[in-house]
Amino acid sequence: MCRNFDRSIDRLPPISELAGVQARLRNLGFHAGRISGELDDDTRDAIEQFQRKRSLPITREPDDATVAKLRAEYEAT
């Protein structure tokens, strides 16, 4: 049996939106909880884990340095 699948699942929200940051963190193995677009504790924890592993300042915020590193790393995969 052949099934047609919706290939839109590989589209991510823009990284300029928090949901885009959450989706990229999740895809890179950093649990960010639900992709809600809200800066909740799960998202802050995932950002902190990413910042620690990438030797970035720990802000627990999607600051410019973190978003730039996330963008560069995600695009390289």
C-alpha positions in Angstrom: 0.0 0.0 0.0 1.4 3.4 -1.0 0.5 6.4 1.1 1.0 10.0 0.4 2.6 12.0 3.2 2.5 15.7 3.8 6.1 16.9 3.4 5.4 20.2 5.0 6.6 18.8 8.3 10.2 19.7 7.4 9.3 23.4 7.3 10.2 25.3 10.4 9.0 28.6 11.7 11.5 31.4 11.1 14.4 31.5 13.6 13.4 35.1 14.2 10.3 33.7 16.1 10.7 31.8 19.4 8.9 28.8 17.9 11.6 28.6 15.3 14.3 28.7 18.0 12.4 25.9 19.9 12.1 23.7 16.8 15.8 24.0 16.0 16.8 23.3 19.5 14.6 20.2 19.5 15.9 19.0 16.2 19.5 19.4 17.4 18.7 17.2 20.5 18.0 19.9 23.1 14.6 19.2 24.6 12.6 22.4 24.4 9.2 21.0 25.4 6.2 22.0 23.3 6.8 24.3 20.4 4.6 27.0 21.8 6.3 30.2 20.9 6.5 31.0 24.6 9.7 31.4 26.7 8.8 28.8 29.3 11.0 26.9 31.7 11.6 24.0 29.2 12.7 26.5 26.6 15.0 28.3 29.0 16.5 24.9 30.0 17.1 23.9 26.4 18.7 27.3 25.6 20.9 27.0 28.7 22.0 23.5 27.6 22.8 24.8 24.1 24.7 27.8 25.5 26.8 25.6 27.8 27.7 23.0 25.1 28.6 25.8 22.7 30.6 27.9 25.3 28.3 30.8 25.0 27.4 33.2 27.8 24.6 31.6 29.9 21.6 33.9 29.7 18.8 31.4 29.2 17.5 33.8 26.6 17.4 33.6 22.8 19.9 36.5 22.6 21.7 37.5 19.4 24.8 35.4 20.0 22.7 32.3 20.8 20.4 32.7 17.8 23.4 33.3 15.5 25.2 30.1 16.7 21.9 28.1 16.5 21.4 29.4 12.9 24.9 28.5 11.9 24.9 25.1 13.5 21.4 24.2 12.2 22.2 25.2 8.7 25.4 23.2 8.7 23.5 20.0 9.5 
